[in-house]
Amino acid sequence: MTKVKVEKLSEKEIQERGIKSWPIWEKEVSTFDWYYDETEQCYFLEGKVIVETDEGSIEIGKGDFVTFSQGLKCVWKILEPVRKHYRFI
């Protein structure tokens, strides 16, 4: 099973999911290890990130809707400051 799923959503899908009401997380350019103890869904408003997992590297950026699976261990390499809506499910 893929531990990181990246999708493109239409404006209608964004509205239907209520994404714009989710909290916002922001982070400057940096590199850090991360472990997901819950599944996270997020929508990138700004930024560019490379997430390294045991499955490989994934580039994520503005306009991407991403699901990070519970139990995922990864390294975040933030190349451009990030601003994203997020929620844990």
C-alpha positions in Angstrom: 0.0 0.0 0.0 1.3 3.5 -0.9 2.0 5.4 2.3 1.8 8.8 0.6 -1.0 9.6 -1.9 -0.9 12.8 -3.9 -4.0 14.0 -5.8 -5.2 17.1 -7.6 -8.7 18.3 -6.5 -11.2 20.5 -8.4 -12.4 23.6 -6.6 -15.8 21.8 -6.2 -14.0 18.9 -4.4 -12.2 21.3 -2.2 -15.5 23.0 -1.2 -17.3 19.6 -0.7 -14.6 18.4 1.7 -14.6 21.6 3.7 -10.8 22.0 3.3 -10.8 25.7 3.6 -12.1 25.4 7.2 -9.3 23.1 8.3 -6.4 24.5 10.4 -3.4 25.9 8.7 0.2 24.8 9.3 3.2 26.9 8.2 6.9 26.0 8.2 10.1 27.7 7.0 12.8 26.0 4.8 14.1 23.2 6.9 14.8 19.4 7.1 13.3 17.1 9.8 12.3 13.6 10.5 8.6 12.9 11.0 6.4 10.0 12.1 2.7 9.9 11.5 0.9 8.3 14.5 -2.4 9.2 12.7 -3.4 9.5 9.1 -3.1 13.1 7.9 -4.8 14.7 4.9 -3.6 18.1 3.8 -3.9 20.6 1.0 -0.9 22.7 0.0 -1.5 26.4 -0.4 2.1 27.3 -0.9 5.6 25.8 -0.9 7.6 23.0 -2.2 8.7 19.9 -0.3 10.5 16.6 -1.0 9.3 13.8 1.4 11.6 10.8 1.6 10.1 7.5 2.6 11.3 3.9 2.4 9.3 3.8 -0.9 11.3 6.7 -2.4 11.0 10.4 -2.7 7.9 12.4 -3.5 7.8 16.1 -4.5 4.8 17.9 -3.2 3.7 21.5 -3.7 1.0 24.1 -4.2 -2.3 22.7 -5.3 -1.5 19.1 -4.1 -3.9 17.2 -1.8 -1.9 14.6 0.1 -2.8 11.7 2.4 0.0 10.5 4.7 -0.8 7.1 6.1 -0.7 6.3 9.8 2.6 4.6 10.7 4.6 6.5 8.0 8.2 7.4 8.9 9.7 10.0 6.6 12.1 12.9 6.2 10.6 16.3 5.2 12.9 18.5 3.1 11.2 21.9 2.8 12.6 23.7 -0.2 10.2 26.7 -0.2 8.2 27.8 2.8 5.1 25.7 3.3 1.5 26.8 4.1 -1.1 24.0 4.1 -4.6 23.1 5.4 -4.5 19.8 7.4 -6.6 17.4 9.4 -6.0 14.1 11.1 -8.5 11.3 10.4 
